[in-house]
């Protein structure tokens, strides 16, 4: 038996308002496309938050009652308030909130803060094919997938991807143009679990793809806080009598 996992899907929600191509694919925003799918899955309580809400929709109450935060950002990473980033970092590292960073969230403030590297990469927008290989078949995030799945038209992200070596690497992508990319990366930071998942891009219907959505659901379950012991720090008395 599993407790309910409280998920917040965050989206900067700007592309959808200014680019009709994006609005056509995600009429109620990328956050709602993902949230609508997750609401149909068992054991989740799902809400959304967006950049232009007060405190970006991430008030103390929302942060403190979120088990897993899903993050989409692309054109407005710099508009995210540093104090909110500080709070998210604390909640992840010290309290174990999970973070799922999607696609262009490789450049989000919170992801870069947690990685400590530039998180830069190569990219090309040519609508080419991507084949996403499962390289850790026993990982819970790969549950229910085939050996690989394909996206017919994607934006390419290529190596070198400037991240610390992931603690677990679940997916590697191959692109029609020849590049490869570490597409599904797990990191542990303090008590928190972080999953970076590459597929996305606002002008393509990536978040309507059943395999992509399944991975996001699996990642939510994986990244949810573990119910382990609360660590104690500092000076302690010995458990046994010392000789
Ligand atoms: Zn993109």
Boltz pocket constraint, residues with backbone or C-beta under 6 A from the ligand:
constraints:
  - pocket:
      binder: B
      contacts: [[A, 103], [A, 104], [A, 155], [A, 200], [A, 201], [A, 202]]
      max_distance: 6.0
